[in-house]
Amino acid sequence: MATTPISGRIRPAQRLTLTDDVYESLKTLIMEHAIAPGERVSIDGLARTLEVSPTPVREALARLESDGLVRKRAMSGYTTTPLLTRTEFDELFEMRLLLEPAAARRAATYADAEQRRRVREEAAATVAVVEPGDGYRRHAAFTALDARFHDLVAEVSGSGLLRESIIRLHSHLHLHRIYFPSAGTGDTVGEHKRIASAIAKGDADAAADAMHQHLTSARDRHLPAFPT
């Protein structure tokens, strides 16, 4: 895969929020494939590009490793992780279909009134916050909102272990890297609202079913990224 030169694509990191700024800059480069999947990451080269010392670059790479976006190997440094294979994609959704309907069911059962309100507001916010435009920033904004909704459902499920398991999949980051079906954002919004409505009503079966249907539809929307 041809890569686009990264010089000029990003601004120098701001000193007041250096570590976070470097992290976000590197994540953008990886998500945009400016640093291609499987490519070696040069700490010194990135430090020069960002006009910072190597230390915040190393700190950012450690965070990106925990996100599953880079890998560190002894004696060879960091490389970006390859894109999901079809097998890995199927396994990811298999895990999500096990965990997230259960989280939605628990949320409908155990969430208090304030938590139910937050879930409904988060589902509605998906429409209002996403701004028009093309490229990574628009896609990233929607991906962040999508991830935030799923994380909130896991949070209000009341199970810390279940939430941690869902977060550790980093599913939104991996899916965004392979394909972003922007035409399906409206479908996603409607599906989120159905989940939120069932949780707000305390209907555990409906919440679990709505989450299952949403994940199945999301899986189908991403399938065109893989060759038939």
PyMOL CGO cylinders between C-alpha atoms (Angstrom):
from pymol import cmd
from pymol.cgo import CYLINDER

trace = [
    CYLINDER, 0.00, 0.00, 0.00, 1.40, 3.42, -0.96, 0.3, 1, 1, 1, 1, 1, 1,
    CYLINDER, 1.40, 3.42, -0.96, 1.70, 5.88, 1.87, 0.3, 1, 1, 1, 1, 1, 1,
    CYLINDER, 1.70, 5.88, 1.87, 1.30, 9.63, 1.87, 0.3, 1, 1, 1, 1, 1, 1,
    CYLINDER, 1.30, 9.63, 1.87, 4.27, 11.66, 3.20, 0.3, 1, 1, 1, 1, 1, 1,
    CYLINDER, 4.27, 11.66, 3.20, 3.51, 12.80, 6.72, 0.3, 1, 1, 1, 1, 1, 1,
    CYLINDER, 3.51, 12.80, 6.72, 5.47, 16.06, 6.64, 0.3, 1, 1, 1, 1, 1, 1,
    CYLINDER, 5.47, 16.06, 6.64, 3.07, 18.97, 6.48, 0.3, 1, 1, 1, 1, 1, 1,
    CYLINDER, 3.07, 18.97, 6.48, 0.06, 16.84, 7.44, 0.3, 1, 1, 1, 1, 1, 1,
    CYLINDER, 0.06, 16.84, 7.44, 0.29, 17.62, 11.14, 0.3, 1, 1, 1, 1, 1, 1,
    CYLINDER, 0.29, 17.62, 11.14, 1.11, 20.66, 13.20, 0.3, 1, 1, 1, 1, 1, 1,
    CYLINDER, 1.11, 20.66, 13.20, 3.91, 20.76, 15.76, 0.3, 1, 1, 1, 1, 1, 1,
    CYLINDER, 3.91, 20.76, 15.76, 2.78, 19.45, 19.14, 0.3, 1, 1, 1, 1, 1, 1,
    CYLINDER, 2.78, 19.45, 19.14, 1.65, 22.05, 21.66, 0.3, 1, 1, 1, 1, 1, 1,
    CYLINDER, 1.65, 22.05, 21.66, 3.85, 22.22, 24.73, 0.3, 1, 1, 1, 1, 1, 1,
    CYLINDER, 3.85, 22.22, 24.73, 1.08, 22.68, 27.31, 0.3, 1, 1, 1, 1, 1, 1,
    CYLINDER, 1.08, 22.68, 27.31, -0.50, 19.31, 26.60, 0.3, 1, 1, 1, 1, 1, 1,
    CYLINDER, -0.50, 19.31, 26.60, 2.54, 17.62, 25.12, 0.3, 1, 1, 1, 1, 1, 1,
    CYLINDER, 2.54, 17.62, 25.12, 1.95, 13.95, 25.86, 0.3, 1, 1, 1, 1, 1, 1,
    CYLINDER, 1.95, 13.95, 25.86, -1.73, 14.01, 24.88, 0.3, 1, 1, 1, 1, 1, 1,
    CYLINDER, -1.73, 14.01, 24.88, -0.96, 16.08, 21.80, 0.3, 1, 1, 1, 1, 1, 1,
    CYLINDER, -0.96, 16.08, 21.80, 1.71, 13.69, 20.59, 0.3, 1, 1, 1, 1, 1, 1,
    CYLINDER, 1.71, 13.69, 20.59, -0.56, 10.73, 21.28, 0.3, 1, 1, 1, 1, 1, 1,
    CYLINDER, -0.56, 10.73, 21.28, -3.41, 12.24, 19.25, 0.3, 1, 1, 1, 1, 1, 1,
    CYLINDER, -3.41, 12.24, 19.25, -1.07, 13.21, 16.43, 0.3, 1, 1, 1, 1, 1, 1,
    CYLINDER, -1.07, 13.21, 16.43, 0.38, 9.71, 16.17, 0.3, 1, 1, 1, 1, 1, 1,
    CYLINDER, 0.38, 9.71, 16.17, -3.04, 8.09, 16.40, 0.3, 1, 1, 1, 1, 1, 1,
    CYLINDER, -3.04, 8.09, 16.40, -4.24, 10.28, 13.53, 0.3, 1, 1, 1, 1, 1, 1,
    CYLINDER, -4.24, 10.28, 13.53, -1.29, 9.23, 11.38, 0.3, 1, 1, 1, 1, 1, 1,
    CYLINDER, -1.29, 9.23, 11.38, -1.98, 5.56, 12.09, 0.3, 1, 1, 1, 1, 1, 1,
    CYLINDER, -1.98, 5.56, 12.09, -5.72, 5.80, 11.57, 0.3, 1, 1, 1, 1, 1, 1,
    CYLINDER, -5.72, 5.80, 11.57, -5.23, 7.68, 8.28, 0.3, 1, 1, 1, 1, 1, 1,
    CYLINDER, -5.23, 7.68, 8.28, -2.63, 5.11, 7.15, 0.3, 1, 1, 1, 1, 1, 1,
    CYLINDER, -2.63, 5.11, 7.15, -0.06, 7.91, 6.79, 0.3, 1, 1, 1, 1, 1, 1,
    CYLINDER, -0.06, 7.91, 6.79, 1.94, 5.40, 8.80, 0.3, 1, 1, 1, 1, 1, 1,
    CYLINDER, 1.94, 5.40, 8.80, 0.85, 2.25, 6.98, 0.3, 1, 1, 1, 1, 1, 1,
    CYLINDER, 0.85, 2.25, 6.98, -0.30, -0.94, 8.71, 0.3, 1, 1, 1, 1, 1, 1,
    CYLINDER, -0.30, -0.94, 8.71, 2.70, -3.09, 9.54, 0.3, 1, 1, 1, 1, 1, 1,
    CYLINDER, 2.70, -3.09, 9.54, 5.18, -0.24, 9.03, 0.3, 1, 1, 1, 1, 1, 1,
    CYLINDER, 5.18, -0.24, 9.03, 8.13, 0.34, 11.35, 0.3, 1, 1, 1, 1, 1, 1,
    CYLINDER, 8.13, 0.34, 11.35, 7.77, 3.44, 13.52, 0.3, 1, 1, 1, 1, 1, 1,
    CYLINDER, 7.77, 3.44, 13.52, 10.83, 5.67, 13.87, 0.3, 1, 1, 1, 1, 1, 1,
    CYLINDER, 10.83, 5.67, 13.87, 10.86, 7.37, 17.26, 0.3, 1, 1, 1, 1, 1, 1,
    CYLINDER, 10.86, 7.37, 17.26, 13.57, 9.83, 16.25, 0.3, 1, 1, 1, 1, 1, 1,
    CYLINDER, 13.57, 9.83, 16.25, 11.90, 10.56, 12.92, 0.3, 1, 1, 1, 1, 1, 1,
    CYLINDER, 11.90, 10.56, 12.92, 8.55, 11.25, 14.57, 0.3, 1, 1, 1, 1, 1, 1,
    CYLINDER, 8.55, 11.25, 14.57, 10.22, 13.41, 17.21, 0.3, 1, 1, 1, 1, 1, 1,
    CYLINDER, 10.22, 13.41, 17.21, 11.76, 15.55, 14.46, 0.3, 1, 1, 1, 1, 1, 1,
    CYLINDER, 11.76, 15.55, 14.46, 8.45, 15.80, 12.59, 0.3, 1, 1, 1, 1, 1, 1,
    CYLINDER, 8.45, 15.80, 12.59, 6.54, 16.81, 15.71, 0.3, 1, 1, 1, 1, 1, 1,
    CYLINDER, 6.54, 16.81, 15.71, 9.36, 19.05, 16.93, 0.3, 1, 1, 1, 1, 1, 1,
    CYLINDER, 9.36, 19.05, 16.93, 9.55, 17.37, 20.32, 0.3, 1, 1, 1, 1, 1, 1,
    CYLINDER, 9.55, 17.37, 20.32, 12.07, 15.22, 22.17, 0.3, 1, 1, 1, 1, 1, 1,
    CYLINDER, 12.07, 15.22, 22.17, 11.87, 11.41, 21.83, 0.3, 1, 1, 1, 1, 1, 1,
    CYLINDER, 11.87, 11.41, 21.83, 10.47, 11.04, 25.37, 0.3, 1, 1, 1, 1, 1, 1,
    CYLINDER, 10.47, 11.04, 25.37, 6.83, 12.09, 24.69, 0.3, 1, 1, 1, 1, 1, 1,
    CYLINDER, 6.83, 12.09, 24.69, 6.91, 10.01, 21.49, 0.3, 1, 1, 1, 1, 1, 1,
    CYLINDER, 6.91, 10.01, 21.49, 7.87, 6.94, 23.52, 0.3, 1, 1, 1, 1, 1, 1,
    CYLINDER, 7.87, 6.94, 23.52, 5.12, 7.72, 26.04, 0.3, 1, 1, 1, 1, 1, 1,
    CYLINDER, 5.12, 7.72, 26.04, 2.57, 8.07, 23.26, 0.3, 1, 1, 1, 1, 1, 1,
    CYLINDER, 2.57, 8.07, 23.26, 3.68, 4.80, 21.66, 0.3, 1, 1, 1, 1, 1, 1,
    CYLINDER, 3.68, 4.80, 21.66, 3.24, 3.01, 24.98, 0.3, 1, 1, 1, 1, 1, 1,
    CYLINDER, 3.24, 3.01, 24.98, -0.35, 4.26, 25.08, 0.3, 1, 1, 1, 1, 1, 1,
    CYLINDER, -0.35, 4.26, 25.08, -0.91, 3.27, 21.47, 0.3, 1, 1, 1, 1, 1, 1,
    CYLINDER, -0.91, 3.27, 21.47, 0.42, -0.20, 22.27, 0.3, 1, 1, 1, 1, 1, 1,
    CYLINDER, 0.42, -0.20, 22.27, -2.24, -0.55, 24.97, 0.3, 1, 1, 1, 1, 1, 1,
    CYLINDER, -2.24, -0.55, 24.97, -4.80, 0.55, 22.36, 0.3, 1, 1, 1, 1, 1, 1,
    CYLINDER, -4.80, 0.55, 22.36, -3.64, -2.24, 20.08, 0.3, 1, 1, 1, 1, 1, 1,
    CYLINDER, -3.64, -2.24, 20.08, -2.48, 0.16, 17.35, 0.3, 1, 1, 1, 1, 1, 1,
    CYLINDER, -2.48, 0.16, 17.35, 1.26, -0.54, 17.60, 0.3, 1, 1, 1, 1, 1, 1,
    CYLINDER, 1.26, -0.54, 17.60, 3.38, -3.49, 18.65, 0.3, 1, 1, 1, 1, 1, 1,
    CYLINDER, 3.38, -3.49, 18.65, 6.77, -3.50, 20.34, 0.3, 1, 1, 1, 1, 1, 1,
    CYLINDER, 6.77, -3.50, 20.34, 9.29, -6.21, 19.58, 0.3, 1, 1, 1, 1, 1, 1,
    CYLINDER, 9.29, -6.21, 19.58, 12.62, -6.71, 21.29, 0.3, 1, 1, 1, 1, 1, 1,
    CYLINDER, 12.62, -6.71, 21.29, 15.55, -5.32, 19.31, 0.3, 1, 1, 1, 1, 1, 1,
    CYLINDER, 15.55, -5.32, 19.31, 13.33, -4.02, 16.50, 0.3, 1, 1, 1, 1, 1, 1,
    CYLINDER, 13.33, -4.02, 16.50, 11.23, -1.29, 18.14, 0.3, 1, 1, 1, 1, 1, 1,
    CYLINDER, 11.23, -1.29, 18.14, 7.65, -0.42, 17.27, 0.3, 1, 1, 1, 1, 1, 1,
    CYLINDER, 7.65, -0.42, 17.27, 5.57, -1.25, 14.23, 0.3, 1, 1, 1, 1, 1, 1,
    CYLINDER, 5.57, -1.25, 14.23, 1.95, -0.42, 13.53, 0.3, 1, 1, 1, 1, 1, 1,
    CYLINDER, 1.95, -0.42, 13.53, -0.38, -3.39, 13.85, 0.3, 1, 1, 1, 1, 1, 1,
    CYLINDER, -0.38, -3.39, 13.85, -1.66, -5.00, 10.65, 0.3, 1, 1, 1, 1, 1, 1,
    CYLINDER, -1.66, -5.00, 10.65, -5.28, -4.52, 9.69, 0.3, 1, 1, 1, 1, 1, 1,
    CYLINDER, -5.28, -4.52, 9.69, -7.76, -7.12, 10.88, 0.3, 1, 1, 1, 1, 1, 1,
    CYLINDER, -7.76, -7.12, 10.88, -7.99, -10.22, 8.75, 0.3, 1, 1, 1, 1, 1, 1,
    CYLINDER, -7.99, -10.22, 8.75, -11.41, -11.60, 7.93, 0.3, 1, 1, 1, 1, 1, 1,
    CYLINDER, -11.41, -11.60, 7.93, -10.92, -14.30, 10.57, 0.3, 1, 1, 1, 1, 1, 1,
    CYLINDER, -10.92, -14.30, 10.57, -9.98, -11.72, 13.20, 0.3, 1, 1, 1, 1, 1, 1,
    CYLINDER, -9.98, -11.72, 13.20, -12.91, -9.56, 12.15, 0.3, 1, 1, 1, 1, 1, 1,
    CYLINDER, -12.91, -9.56, 12.15, -15.31, -12.48, 12.61, 0.3, 1, 1, 1, 1, 1, 1,
    CYLINDER, -15.31, -12.48, 12.61, -13.79, -13.32, 15.99, 0.3, 1, 1, 1, 1, 1, 1,
    CYLINDER, -13.79, -13.32, 15.99, -14.09, -9.69, 17.11, 0.3, 1, 1, 1, 1, 1, 1,
    CYLINDER, -14.09, -9.69, 17.11, -17.79, -9.61, 16.37, 0.3, 1, 1, 1, 1, 1, 1,
    CYLINDER, -17.79, -9.61, 16.37, -18.27, -13.03, 17.92, 0.3, 1, 1, 1, 1, 1, 1,
    CYLINDER, -18.27, -13.03, 17.92, -16.88, -11.62, 21.16, 0.3, 1, 1, 1, 1, 1, 1,
    CYLINDER, -16.88, -11.62, 21.16, -18.94, -8.43, 20.89, 0.3, 1, 1, 1, 1, 1, 1,
    CYLINDER, -18.94, -8.43, 20.89, -22.10, -10.45, 20.36, 0.3, 1, 1, 1, 1, 1, 1,
    CYLINDER, -22.10, -10.45, 20.36, -21.34, -12.39, 23.53, 0.3, 1, 1, 1, 1, 1, 1,
    CYLINDER, -21.34, -12.39, 23.53, -20.49, -9.38, 25.69, 0.3, 1, 1, 1, 1, 1, 1,
    CYLINDER, -20.49, -9.38, 25.69, -22.48, -6.36, 24.58, 0.3, 1, 1, 1, 1, 1, 1,
    CYLINDER, -22.48, -6.36, 24.58, -26.03, -7.75, 24.53, 0.3, 1, 1, 1, 1, 1, 1,
    CYLINDER, -26.03, -7.75, 24.53, -25.33, -8.96, 28.08, 0.3, 1, 1, 1, 1, 1, 1,
    CYLINDER, -25.33, -8.96, 28.08, -24.22, -5.42, 28.99, 0.3, 1, 1, 1, 1, 1, 1,
    CYLINDER, -24.22, -5.42, 28.99, -27.40, -3.96, 27.49, 0.3, 1, 1, 1, 1, 1, 1,
    CYLINDER, -27.40, -3.96, 27.49, -29.52, -6.49, 29.37, 0.3, 1, 1, 1, 1, 1, 1,
    CYLINDER, -29.52, -6.49, 29.37, -27.84, -5.57, 32.66, 0.3, 1, 1, 1, 1, 1, 1,
    CYLINDER, -27.84, -5.57, 32.66, -28.14, -1.86, 31.91, 0.3, 1, 1, 1, 1, 1, 1,
    CYLINDER, -28.14, -1.86, 31.91, -31.89, -2.20, 31.41, 0.3, 1, 1, 1, 1, 1, 1,
    CYLINDER, -31.89, -2.20, 31.41, -32.12, -4.15, 34.66, 0.3, 1, 1, 1, 1, 1, 1,
    CYLINDER, -32.12, -4.15, 34.66, -29.84, -2.21, 36.99, 0.3, 1, 1, 1, 1, 1, 1,
    CYLINDER, -29.84, -2.21, 36.99, -29.39, 1.35, 35.69, 0.3, 1, 1, 1, 1, 1, 1,
    CYLINDER, -29.39, 1.35, 35.69, -30.92, 4.11, 37.80, 0.3, 1, 1, 1, 1, 1, 1,
    CYLINDER, -30.92, 4.11, 37.80, -33.01, 6.96, 36.43, 0.3, 1, 1, 1, 1, 1, 1,
    CYLINDER, -33.01, 6.96, 36.43, -30.02, 9.27, 35.90, 0.3, 1, 1, 1, 1, 1, 1,
    CYLINDER, -30.02, 9.27, 35.90, -28.08, 6.59, 34.06, 0.3, 1, 1, 1, 1, 1, 1,
    CYLINDER, -28.08, 6.59, 34.06, -31.04, 5.83, 31.80, 0.3, 1, 1, 1, 1, 1, 1,
    CYLINDER, -31.04, 5.83, 31.80, -31.28, 9.54, 30.97, 0.3, 1, 1, 1, 1, 1, 1,
    CYLINDER, -31.28, 9.54, 30.97, -27.58, 9.64, 30.10, 0.3, 1, 1, 1, 1, 1, 1,
    CYLINDER, -27.58, 9.64, 30.10, -27.93, 6.68, 27.76, 0.3, 1, 1, 1, 1, 1, 1,
    CYLINDER, -27.93, 6.68, 27.76, -30.81, 8.33, 25.90, 0.3, 1, 1, 1, 1, 1, 1,
    CYLINDER, -30.81, 8.33, 25.90, -28.93, 11.62, 25.65, 0.3, 1, 1, 1, 1, 1, 1,
    CYLINDER, -28.93, 11.62, 25.65, -25.82, 9.88, 24.34, 0.3, 1, 1, 1, 1, 1, 1,
    CYLINDER, -25.82, 9.88, 24.34, -27.81, 8.08, 21.66, 0.3, 1, 1, 1, 1, 1, 1,
    CYLINDER, -27.81, 8.08, 21.66, -29.39, 11.37, 20.57, 0.3, 1, 1, 1, 1, 1, 1,
    CYLINDER, -29.39, 11.37, 20.57, -26.06, 13.24, 20.63, 0.3, 1, 1, 1, 1, 1, 1,
    CYLINDER, -26.06, 13.24, 20.63, -24.78, 11.13, 17.77, 0.3, 1, 1, 1, 1, 1, 1,
    CYLINDER, -24.78, 11.13, 17.77, -26.86, 13.15, 15.32, 0.3, 1, 1, 1, 1, 1, 1,
    CYLINDER, -26.86, 13.15, 15.32, -26.11, 16.58, 16.71, 0.3, 1, 1, 1, 1, 1, 1,
    CYLINDER, -26.11, 16.58, 16.71, -22.37, 16.43, 17.21, 0.3, 1, 1, 1, 1, 1, 1,
    CYLINDER, -22.37, 16.43, 17.21, -21.13, 14.90, 13.96, 0.3, 1, 1, 1, 1, 1, 1,
    CYLINDER, -21.13, 14.90, 13.96, -20.14, 17.70, 11.60, 0.3, 1, 1, 1, 1, 1, 1,
    CYLINDER, -20.14, 17.70, 11.60, -20.19, 17.56, 7.80, 0.3, 1, 1, 1, 1, 1, 1,
    CYLINDER, -20.19, 17.56, 7.80, -16.94, 17.04, 5.96, 0.3, 1, 1, 1, 1, 1, 1,
    CYLINDER, -16.94, 17.04, 5.96, -14.71, 14.34, 4.60, 0.3, 1, 1, 1, 1, 1, 1,
    CYLINDER, -14.71, 14.34, 4.60, -11.69, 12.46, 5.80, 0.3, 1, 1, 1, 1, 1, 1,
    CYLINDER, -11.69, 12.46, 5.80, -10.40, 11.17, 9.07, 0.3, 1, 1, 1, 1, 1, 1,
    CYLINDER, -10.40, 11.17, 9.07, -11.68, 13.96, 11.34, 0.3, 1, 1, 1, 1, 1, 1,
    CYLINDER, -11.68, 13.96, 11.34, -15.32, 13.45, 10.41, 0.3, 1, 1, 1, 1, 1, 1,
    CYLINDER, -15.32, 13.45, 10.41, -14.98, 9.69, 10.60, 0.3, 1, 1, 1, 1, 1, 1,
    CYLINDER, -14.98, 9.69, 10.60, -13.06, 9.92, 13.85, 0.3, 1, 1, 1, 1, 1, 1,
    CYLINDER, -13.06, 9.92, 13.85, -15.74, 12.13, 15.41, 0.3, 1, 1, 1, 1, 1, 1,
    CYLINDER, -15.74, 12.13, 15.41, -18.44, 9.60, 14.61, 0.3, 1, 1, 1, 1, 1, 1,
    CYLINDER, -18.44, 9.60, 14.61, -16.29, 6.68, 15.71, 0.3, 1, 1, 1, 1, 1, 1,
    CYLINDER, -16.29, 6.68, 15.71, -15.63, 8.41, 19.04, 0.3, 1, 1, 1, 1, 1, 1,
    CYLINDER, -15.63, 8.41, 19.04, -19.34, 8.98, 19.61, 0.3, 1, 1, 1, 1, 1, 1,
    CYLINDER, -19.34, 8.98, 19.61, -20.16, 5.41, 18.65, 0.3, 1, 1, 1, 1, 1, 1,
    CYLINDER, -20.16, 5.41, 18.65, -17.52, 4.11, 21.05, 0.3, 1, 1, 1, 1, 1, 1,
    CYLINDER, -17.52, 4.11, 21.05, -18.74, 6.44, 23.81, 0.3, 1, 1, 1, 1, 1, 1,
    CYLINDER, -18.74, 6.44, 23.81, -22.30, 5.12, 23.51, 0.3, 1, 1, 1, 1, 1, 1,
    CYLINDER, -22.30, 5.12, 23.51, -21.18, 1.50, 23.74, 0.3, 1, 1, 1, 1, 1, 1,
    CYLINDER, -21.18, 1.50, 23.74, -18.88, 2.31, 26.65, 0.3, 1, 1, 1, 1, 1, 1,
    CYLINDER, -18.88, 2.31, 26.65, -21.70, 4.07, 28.49, 0.3, 1, 1, 1, 1, 1, 1,
    CYLINDER, -21.70, 4.07, 28.49, -24.00, 1.07, 28.10, 0.3, 1, 1, 1, 1, 1, 1,
    CYLINDER, -24.00, 1.07, 28.10, -21.22, -1.11, 29.49, 0.3, 1, 1, 1, 1, 1, 1,
    CYLINDER, -21.22, -1.11, 29.49, -20.64, 1.35, 32.33, 0.3, 1, 1, 1, 1, 1, 1,
    CYLINDER, -20.64, 1.35, 32.33, -24.26, 1.47, 33.46, 0.3, 1, 1, 1, 1, 1, 1,
    CYLINDER, -24.26, 1.47, 33.46, -24.50, -2.31, 33.27, 0.3, 1, 1, 1, 1, 1, 1,
    CYLINDER, -24.50, -2.31, 33.27, -22.96, -2.23, 36.73, 0.3, 1, 1, 1, 1, 1, 1,
    CYLINDER, -22.96, -2.23, 36.73, -20.39, -4.92, 35.91, 0.3, 1, 1, 1, 1, 1, 1,
    CYLINDER, -20.39, -4.92, 35.91, -16.84, -3.61, 36.02, 0.3, 1, 1, 1, 1, 1, 1,
    CYLINDER, -16.84, -3.61, 36.02, -15.45, -6.83, 34.60, 0.3, 1, 1, 1, 1, 1, 1,
    CYLINDER, -15.45, -6.83, 34.60, -17.89, -6.80, 31.70, 0.3, 1, 1, 1, 1, 1, 1,
    CYLINDER, -17.89, -6.80, 31.70, -17.07, -3.19, 30.90, 0.3, 1, 1, 1, 1, 1, 1,
    CYLINDER, -17.07, -3.19, 30.90, -13.33, -3.82, 31.06, 0.3, 1, 1, 1, 1, 1, 1,
    CYLINDER, -13.33, -3.82, 31.06, -13.66, -6.79, 28.72, 0.3, 1, 1, 1, 1, 1, 1,
    CYLINDER, -13.66, -6.79, 28.72, -15.57, -4.69, 26.17, 0.3, 1, 1, 1, 1, 1, 1,
    CYLINDER, -15.57, -4.69, 26.17, -13.10, -1.80, 26.35, 0.3, 1, 1, 1, 1, 1, 1,
    CYLINDER, -13.10, -1.80, 26.35, -10.09, -4.09, 25.93, 0.3, 1, 1, 1, 1, 1, 1,
    CYLINDER, -10.09, -4.09, 25.93, -11.38, -5.25, 22.54, 0.3, 1, 1, 1, 1, 1, 1,
    CYLINDER, -11.38, -5.25, 22.54, -10.69, -1.75, 21.14, 0.3, 1, 1, 1, 1, 1, 1,
    CYLINDER, -10.69, -1.75, 21.14, -13.19, -2.71, 18.48, 0.3, 1, 1, 1, 1, 1, 1,
    CYLINDER, -13.19, -2.71, 18.48, -13.97, 0.80, 17.24, 0.3, 1, 1, 1, 1, 1, 1,
    CYLINDER, -13.97, 0.80, 17.24, -10.33, 1.64, 16.59, 0.3, 1, 1, 1, 1, 1, 1,
    CYLINDER, -10.33, 1.64, 16.59, -9.68, -1.57, 14.66, 0.3, 1, 1, 1, 1, 1, 1,
    CYLINDER, -9.68, -1.57, 14.66, -12.86, -1.35, 12.62, 0.3, 1, 1, 1, 1, 1, 1,
    CYLINDER, -12.86, -1.35, 12.62, -12.27, 2.29, 11.74, 0.3, 1, 1, 1, 1, 1, 1,
    CYLINDER, -12.27, 2.29, 11.74, -8.85, 1.42, 10.32, 0.3, 1, 1, 1, 1, 1, 1,
    CYLINDER, -8.85, 1.42, 10.32, -10.16, -1.15, 7.85, 0.3, 1, 1, 1, 1, 1, 1,
    CYLINDER, -10.16, -1.15, 7.85, -13.28, 0.57, 6.61, 0.3, 1, 1, 1, 1, 1, 1,
    CYLINDER, -13.28, 0.57, 6.61, -15.65, 3.31, 7.58, 0.3, 1, 1, 1, 1, 1, 1,
    CYLINDER, -15.65, 3.31, 7.58, -19.11, 2.98, 5.98, 0.3, 1, 1, 1, 1, 1, 1,
    CYLINDER, -19.11, 2.98, 5.98, -20.16, 6.63, 6.31, 0.3, 1, 1, 1, 1, 1, 1,
    CYLINDER, -20.16, 6.63, 6.31, -23.39, 5.91, 4.46, 0.3, 1, 1, 1, 1, 1, 1,
    CYLINDER, -23.39, 5.91, 4.46, -24.44, 3.79, 7.42, 0.3, 1, 1, 1, 1, 1, 1,
    CYLINDER, -24.44, 3.79, 7.42, -24.20, 6.48, 10.09, 0.3, 1, 1, 1, 1, 1, 1,
    CYLINDER, -24.20, 6.48, 10.09, -27.94, 7.14, 9.98, 0.3, 1, 1, 1, 1, 1, 1,
    CYLINDER, -27.94, 7.14, 9.98, -28.63, 3.45, 10.51, 0.3, 1, 1, 1, 1, 1, 1,
    CYLINDER, -28.63, 3.45, 10.51, -26.28, 3.43, 13.48, 0.3, 1, 1, 1, 1, 1, 1,
    CYLINDER, -26.28, 3.43, 13.48, -28.07, 6.38, 15.07, 0.3, 1, 1, 1, 1, 1, 1,
    CYLINDER, -28.07, 6.38, 15.07, -31.45, 4.68, 14.79, 0.3, 1, 1, 1, 1, 1, 1,
    CYLINDER, -31.45, 4.68, 14.79, -30.07, 1.46, 16.20, 0.3, 1, 1, 1, 1, 1, 1,
    CYLINDER, -30.07, 1.46, 16.20, -28.53, 3.30, 19.15, 0.3, 1, 1, 1, 1, 1, 1,
    CYLINDER, -28.53, 3.30, 19.15, -31.86, 4.97, 19.87, 0.3, 1, 1, 1, 1, 1, 1,
    CYLINDER, -31.86, 4.97, 19.87, -33.66, 1.62, 19.94, 0.3, 1, 1, 1, 1, 1, 1,
    CYLINDER, -33.66, 1.62, 19.94, -31.13, 0.27, 22.43, 0.3, 1, 1, 1, 1, 1, 1,
    CYLINDER, -31.13, 0.27, 22.43, -31.42, 3.40, 24.56, 0.3, 1, 1, 1, 1, 1, 1,
    CYLINDER, -31.42, 3.40, 24.56, -35.22, 3.29, 24.50, 0.3, 1, 1, 1, 1, 1, 1,
    CYLINDER, -35.22, 3.29, 24.50, -35.28, -0.31, 25.70, 0.3, 1, 1, 1, 1, 1, 1,
    CYLINDER, -35.28, -0.31, 25.70, -32.81, 0.49, 28.49, 0.3, 1, 1, 1, 1, 1, 1,
    CYLINDER, -32.81, 0.49, 28.49, -34.84, 3.54, 29.52, 0.3, 1, 1, 1, 1, 1, 1,
    CYLINDER, -34.84, 3.54, 29.52, -37.97, 1.39, 29.74, 0.3, 1, 1, 1, 1, 1, 1,
    CYLINDER, -37.97, 1.39, 29.74, -36.20, -1.28, 31.78, 0.3, 1, 1, 1, 1, 1, 1,
    CYLINDER, -36.20, -1.28, 31.78, -36.97, -3.92, 29.14, 0.3, 1, 1, 1, 1, 1, 1,
    CYLINDER, -36.97, -3.92, 29.14, -33.98, -6.25, 29.46, 0.3, 1, 1, 1, 1, 1, 1,
    CYLINDER, -33.98, -6.25, 29.46, -34.97, -8.64, 26.66, 0.3, 1, 1, 1, 1, 1, 1,
    CYLINDER, -34.97, -8.64, 26.66, -35.62, -5.80, 24.20, 0.3, 1, 1, 1, 1, 1, 1,
    CYLINDER, -35.62, -5.80, 24.20, -32.33, -4.10, 25.12, 0.3, 1, 1, 1, 1, 1, 1,
    CYLINDER, -32.33, -4.10, 25.12, -30.34, -7.28, 24.54, 0.3, 1, 1, 1, 1, 1, 1,
    CYLINDER, -30.34, -7.28, 24.54, -32.16, -7.96, 21.26, 0.3, 1, 1, 1, 1, 1, 1,
    CYLINDER, -32.16, -7.96, 21.26, -31.65, -4.38, 20.03, 0.3, 1, 1, 1, 1, 1, 1,
    CYLINDER, -31.65, -4.38, 20.03, -27.93, -4.56, 20.79, 0.3, 1, 1, 1, 1, 1, 1,
    CYLINDER, -27.93, -4.56, 20.79, -27.65, -7.93, 19.04, 0.3, 1, 1, 1, 1, 1, 1,
    CYLINDER, -27.65, -7.93, 19.04, -29.41, -6.56, 15.96, 0.3, 1, 1, 1, 1, 1, 1,
    CYLINDER, -29.41, -6.56, 15.96, -27.22, -3.45, 15.97, 0.3, 1, 1, 1, 1, 1, 1,
    CYLINDER, -27.22, -3.45, 15.97, -23.99, -5.44, 16.11, 0.3, 1, 1, 1, 1, 1, 1,
    CYLINDER, -23.99, -5.44, 16.11, -25.18, -7.82, 13.41, 0.3, 1, 1, 1, 1, 1, 1,
    CYLINDER, -25.18, -7.82, 13.41, -26.04, -4.88, 11.15, 0.3, 1, 1, 1, 1, 1, 1,
    CYLINDER, -26.04, -4.88, 11.15, -22.72, -3.19, 11.91, 0.3, 1, 1, 1, 1, 1, 1,
    CYLINDER, -22.72, -3.19, 11.91, -20.89, -6.39, 10.98, 0.3, 1, 1, 1, 1, 1, 1,
    CYLINDER, -20.89, -6.39, 10.98, -22.74, -6.50, 7.65, 0.3, 1, 1, 1, 1, 1, 1,
    CYLINDER, -22.74, -6.50, 7.65, -21.91, -2.83, 6.95, 0.3, 1, 1, 1, 1, 1, 1,
    CYLINDER, -21.91, -2.83, 6.95, -18.20, -3.54, 7.34, 0.3, 1, 1, 1, 1, 1, 1,
    CYLINDER, -18.20, -3.54, 7.34, -18.09, -6.71, 5.23, 0.3, 1, 1, 1, 1, 1, 1,
    CYLINDER, -18.09, -6.71, 5.23, -17.45, -4.85, 1.92, 0.3, 1, 1, 1, 1, 1, 1,
    CYLINDER, -17.45, -4.85, 1.92, -13.97, -4.05, 3.27, 0.3, 1, 1, 1, 1, 1, 1,
    CYLINDER, -13.97, -4.05, 3.27, -13.00, -7.68, 2.71, 0.3, 1, 1, 1, 1, 1, 1,
    CYLINDER, -13.00, -7.68, 2.71, -12.56, -9.35, -0.68, 0.3, 1, 1, 1, 1, 1, 1,
    CYLINDER, -12.56, -9.35, -0.68, -15.21, -11.91, -1.55, 0.3, 1, 1, 1, 1, 1, 1,
]
cmd.load_cgo(trace, "trace")
